[in-house]
Amino acid sequence: MNRLTAQELRIAAVIALGGLMAVLDTTIVAVALPRFMTTFSASLTTIQWIVTAYALGMVAAMPLAATFAQRWGARRVYLTALLVFTVASAAAGAAGDLGWLIAARAVQGLAGGLINPLGMTIGFGAVAPERRSRMTAITGLPLLIGPILGPMLGGVLLDSLSWRALFFITVPPALLAVVGVLRWVPADTPSAKRAPIDFAGGLLLVPGVVAVAYGFSEETLGMDVRSGIVAAGLVLMAVFIRRSWSHHAPLLNVRLLRDRTFGRNTAVLVLYAAPYFGSMLLMPAYIQVMRGDSALTSALMMVPAAIGMGITIQFAARVLERFGPRIVVGTGLSLAIVSTALTALVLTPDTPYLVLGILGLVQGAGTGAIMMPTIVSAGRELRGSDLASGSAILPLASTIASAVGTAAVSAVFTGLIAAATAGQGLAALSDPGSALTGEVVDAYRLTLVGVLAVMVFALVVRLRTRPAPATEPATVRSAA
């Protein structure tokens, strides 16, 4: 049997708790932006930096996780990141002005960007390869459920306490995770070969990923400016990849992407994360703007998807060991495709929420069979420095894909609505009974068609990916 031991379960629980705090803080403040505008007497453009600072801090730190783990040990760096995250959370909750709050959020993001990649490194390293799916069934839950639970928890705290509670709420669990790491996670030994830090690679990759993420997510800038920022970021990333291909100790071993198993699974992860996380903005717009219902109703409609994910990911870990990722992930993608297609077909201005909830449950079940099994399949045979690099590449790729997907879905949806409302946009729907609601629902449907197309492509890539032959190296080492 490949069940986790009691010690491994404790390690998984600690990693999951720390990871949940980092993921929750990406979305928990989204519902509070109007309150922040009133509290700090600032515009939405300025207040948006409370969200942007955290997101940019995360993507800036992720590429550094592998190097830090190899140089100082994954446990030590993970523990430091948790402590910094805890202090920054308390500082954000105690903020006396907006500048203080934004600075604290940036530090939070830097620490949070290290937590999940290092957690994956620790979790994968703590078990044999055949039990990594069981480990990921626990440690991966925050990555899937956290973005959905964040707005719900944020709404409750904001209504019952204050905006400060959004940040203080993560302090006790983060401290508990610190205690768990000290007690249960064994110390690891840094790499015996302490290669010099690839500062040149860092100066290329970190600004590159930050520029790409910022350009795609910052909607307050003009399209020309955003395009220029993204293009500059892509150039920096391309130079980094070209340089790292021949570097003896790069910041990230991007040659892992040349390995068939790791590379194609990473592609599947990106191709699903982009449309899935991008489409998450559509349902709140449908519920709150088109139907005139509350933000709480919008948050509650996320619950079925979270339930579907939570249930499926537990079964997926066991089924993955028996049938392999091709069948498990292929089935998950099929469920996601069917639920997305049915949503596009049944959507009307008054579709029963029960129907949408059932479809959300199916979508969540599919996602639970896609994300974590794909990550496990990608990293199953990684060892040593390759494990550290792979554990950083996967969440970084998923994060960038989410930013790109959100921007793309938002652009398509906004453009279709503008066409349907003669340029008035969602403002034309201030009256839920507006005659334009049907046209906007059609815009929603057409946007889902684009989402569906990318998901189908992900399924094709998954089905074309077969296990590597036994004679083929499972990893691509850093050495030339």
N, C-alpha and C positions, 0 to 999 in steps of 0.2 A: 504493500500500500504506500501511496505517496503523501499521506497526511502529514501536516506540519506537527512538529513536536511542541510541547508546552513552551519551551524557550523560544522557538521560532514564532509561535503565535504571539508571544509578548513583544518580540521585536516588530512583528507586523503591526500590532496595535499601536505601538509608539510611533512608528513611521506614518501610519494612517492619521493619527491625531495631529501630528505636526503638519502633515500635508494638508489636512482639512483647514487648518487655520490660515495657511498661505493662500489656498484657493478661495475660501470664503471672502477674504479681503479684496478679491478682484471684483466682486459684484455686490457686496453687502451695502456699499454706499450709494449705489445707483439710484435707489428710491429716495435718497435724502438730498439730491441736488437742489430742488426748489427750497428746502429748508436752509441749506447753506447760503443760497442767494439772499434770503431774508436776513439770516443771522449776521453775515459779513457784509451786507449791502454791496454785493458785487454782481457783475454780469455772469451769464451762463458760460461765456467764453473763458472767463477767469476761473470760475468755480470748477469747470471741467478738468482743471489741472489736478484736482484732488484725486480724480480717477486716472488721469494720464500719467502723473508722476509715479504712481504705483506700477502701472503697466510698463512704463519705460524702464523703471528700475529692475523689474523682473527680467525683461529681455536682455538688459545689459549684463546681468549677473549670470544668466544661464550658461553662456559659453565658457565662463571661467570655472565652472564646477569641476570639470574633469581635471584641469591642471591643479587646482587647489587640493583635490582628493589625492592625487598622486604625490603631491609634494608634502602635505601635512597629515594625510589620513582622512578618510571620509567621515569617520565618527567625530573627530575633533572639529572639523570644519562644519559639520552638520550641527553639532552642539553650539558652536559659536554663532551660527546663523539663527538658531532658535532663540538664543539669548538676546541677540541684537534685535530680532523681530519683536520679542516681548517688550523690550525697552522702548522701541519705536512706537509700538501700539499704545503703550501708556502715555508716551509723549504726545501722540496724536489726540488721544482722548482728553489730555490736559491742555491742549493748544489754546493760547490766548488770542491769537490772530490768524489770519488766513495764511500768511507767509510761513508761520511756524507749522501749521497743519500740513501744508504742501511739502515742506522739507521733511517732516516726520514720515509722510507717506512715501517719499522717495527712498528714504532709508529702509522703511518697511519692505518696499518692493525689491531693493537690492538683496535683503536677507531672504525674502520669500522666493526669489528667483533661484536661490541655491538649495532651498529645502527639498523640493520634490526631485530634482536630478540626483542629489546626494542620497535621498531616501531610497530611490530606485537602486542606486549603486550598493547601498548597505543591504537592502532586502534581497537583491539577486545574489550578492556575495555570501549571504547567510545560509543559503540552501543549495542543494544539488540542482543541476539544470532541470531534471525531471520534476522538481517540486516548485519551480519558479511560477508556474501558472497558479498554484495554490497560494503562494505568497502574494502574487499580484491581485488575486481575488479580494484580498483585504486591503492592501496598500493602495490599490487603484481606485477604490470607491470614492475618495475625495475628489479626484480629477473629474469624475463624471457627475457626481451628485452636488458637489460644492457650488458650481455655477448656478444651479437651480435653487438650492436652499438659501443662497446668499440674499437675494431680493426678498424672499419670504421672511427670513429672520430679521432683515433690516427694517421691513415694514412694521413688524411687531415691536421691535425695540424703539423705533422712532415714535410710534403712537403711544406706547406705554411709559417710556422713560425720556430719553433725549438723544440728540445726535452723538453725544459723547459716548453713550453706551455702545455704539457701533464699533468703537475701537477698544474700549475697556473689556468687552465681552471675550476677546481673544486672549487676554492676558492670563487668566487662570488655566485654561487648557494648555496654552503654550508652556507655562511653568510646569504643569504636570508632565508634558512631553519631555521637558528637560530632565526631570527626575527619572522618568522612565529610561531615557538614553543612558544616564549615569549608572543606573542599576542593572539594566538588562542587555544593552548593546555592547558587545565585546570590543575592546580597543583593537584597531587594525594597525598594521605596520605600513608607513609610507613607502613608496617605491624605493628600492635600494639604489636605483640609478636616478639620482636627483638631477635631472636635466635642467638646464637654465630655463626660466620662464620665457615663453615666446611673446615678448612684449610687442614686437613688430606685428605679429599675428593678431594680438589683442587690439592694437591700434587700427587694424583693418576691420576685424570682425565685429567688435562691440559697437563702434559707431555705425557700421553697416546695418546690423540688425535693428538697432534703435531707430535709424533713419527710415528703414522700410516699415517698421511697426508704426512709427509716428506719422509717416506720410499716408498710410492707408487708414489710420484711425482718426486723424485730426480733421474733422469736417468743417471747421471754421475757416480754414485756409482756402484760397482759390484753387481751382483744379490745376492751373499751370504750376503754382508753387508746390502743391502736393506731388505732382508728377515729377518735378525736378528733384524733390527730396527723395522720393522712391528710387528714381534713376541713379542718384548719387549713392544711395545705400546699396543698390544692386551691383554697382561697379566695385565698391569696396568689398562686398562679399565675393564677387567673382575673382578679384585679385587675391583675396585670402585663400580661396579654394585652389587656385592655380599655384600659389606659393606653397601651400601646405601639402600639395601632392608630392613634392620632392623634399620637404623639410624633414629632418631626422627626428624632431620632437615638436610637432605643431601643437597649437593651443587645443585643437580638436582633430582627431584622426579622421578626416573626411574621406579617406580611402575606404573606410568601412562601407560607404555607399556603393562601392564597386562590387562588393560581395552580393551575390544574387539574393540570398535570403534577407539580409539586413536592408539592402537597397530597395527591393520591391515592397517589403512590408512597410518601410518608411513612406514609400509612395502611396500605398493604400491608406495609411494613417492620414497623410496630408490631403488626399483626395476626398476622404470622408469628413475630416474635421472642418475643412473650409465650408462646404455647403451646409453641414449640420449646425455648426455654431452660428454661421451667418443667418440661417433661417430662423433662429431663435428670436430675432427681433420682430418677426412678422406677426406672431400670435398676440403679443401685447398690443401692437398697433391695431389689429383686428378687433380685439375685445374692448380696448379703452377708447379708441377713436371712432371706429366704424359702428360699434354697438353701444357706446356710451356707458359701459360698465366700469366698475372700480378697479383700482390697481390691485386690491386684494383678490378680486375675481381672477385677474390676470395671473397673479402669483399662484393661486390654487389650481389653475389649469396646468401648471408645471408639475404638480404632484404625481399624476399618473406616469409621466415619463420617468421621474425619479424612482418610483416603485418598480417599474419595468426594468430599469437598469440594475437596481439593487438585487432583484431576484435573479435575473439572467446571469449576472456576472458570477454568482456563486455556482450555478450549474455549468456555466461556460468553462470554468477552471477544470471541472471533472471531465466534461465531454471533450475538451481540448486534448487531454492526455490520451483519450481512446481513439478519436477520429482525426485529430490533426487540425491545423488552422485553416486549411483550404475549405473543409466542409463547414466548420464552425463559423468562420468569418464570412464565408459565402452565404450561409443561411442568415446571418445577421444583416448583411447587406441586402439580401432579398426582402427581409421583413421591413427594413427601413425604406426600401424602394416602394414596396406595396403600400405602406402607410402614407408615404408622401403622395403617391399617385391618387390614393383614395381621398386624401384631404383635398387635393385639387379638384376632384370630381364632385364631392358632396358639399363643398363650401358654398354657402349662400349668406345673405345678410342676417339670417336667423337660424342657422344650423344649430340643432340642439347641442348643448355643451356636453351631454352624455356621449354623443357620437364622437365629438372631438377629443374627449377624454380617453375613450377606448382607442382611438387612433394614436393618441399620444403614448398610451401604454405600450402599444405595439412598436412604435418608434423607439421608445426607451429600451424595450426588450432587445430590439435589433442593435441598438448602440452598445448595450452591455455585452453583446456577442461579437462586437467589432473592435472597439478601442483597446481594451486590455488584452484579449487574445492576440491582437496584432502586435502590441508592444512585447508581449512574452515571446512570440514567434521571432520577432526581430532580434531580441537579445538573448535568446535561449543558449547559444553556444559561446557567448562573449566571455572573455576572461581578462583579468588584470587591467592594463591600461585601456584595452579595447572596451571593457565593460564600463569604465569611467567615461570614455568618449561617447559610447553608444547611449548611456544614460543621460547625457547632456544633449545629444543631437535629437533624440526622439521628442522630449517636451519642447525643445526650442522650435523644431519643425512644426509641431502641433500648434504652438502659440502663434507663430507667424502665419500659418495657414488660417487660423481662426480670425486674425486681424484682416487678412486679405479677403476671406470669405464674407465677413461682416460688411466690409466696405463694398464689395462687389454686389452683394444682395441688396444693401441699402441703396446703392446707385441705380440698380435696375428697378427696384420697387419705387423709388422716388421719381425716376424718369417716367415710368408707366403711369403713376398717379398724376403727374403733371400733365401728361397727354390726355388723361381721362377727365381732368378738371379744368382744362384750358389754362394751365399754368398756375392755378390757385393752390394746388397741393392739398395736404390734409386739412388746411384751414377751411376748406370748402365744406368739411363734414362736421362743423361745430354742432349742427343739429343731427342727432343720431338718425332721424327719419329722413335725412336728405335723399333726394331722388338720385344723387350721384353715388350712393353707397354700392349699388349693383356694379357700376363701372369700376369702382375701386376694388371690389371683390374679384372682378376679372383681372385686375392688375396683380392681385395677390396670387391668383391661379397661374398666370403667366410667369410670375417670378418663381413659383414652385416648379414649373416645367424646367427652368434653367437649373435649379437645385437638383432635380431628378436626373438630368442629363449627366451631371458630374458624378452623382452616386452610381449610375449605371457604368460609367467609365471605371470607377473604383472597383466595381464587381468584376469587370473584364480583366483588370490588372490582377486581382486576387485569384481568379480562376486560372489565369495563365502562369501563376507562380507555383512551381512544384518544388518539393524538397530537393536540396542539393545532393548530388551523388556522394556516396561515402568517401570517394577519393578526392572530392573537392574541399579545399580548406574551408573551415567554418568561419574563420575570422581573417581579417587583413591586418597584419601586424604593423606597428609603427616603423619598424626597421625597413630600410630600403630593400 
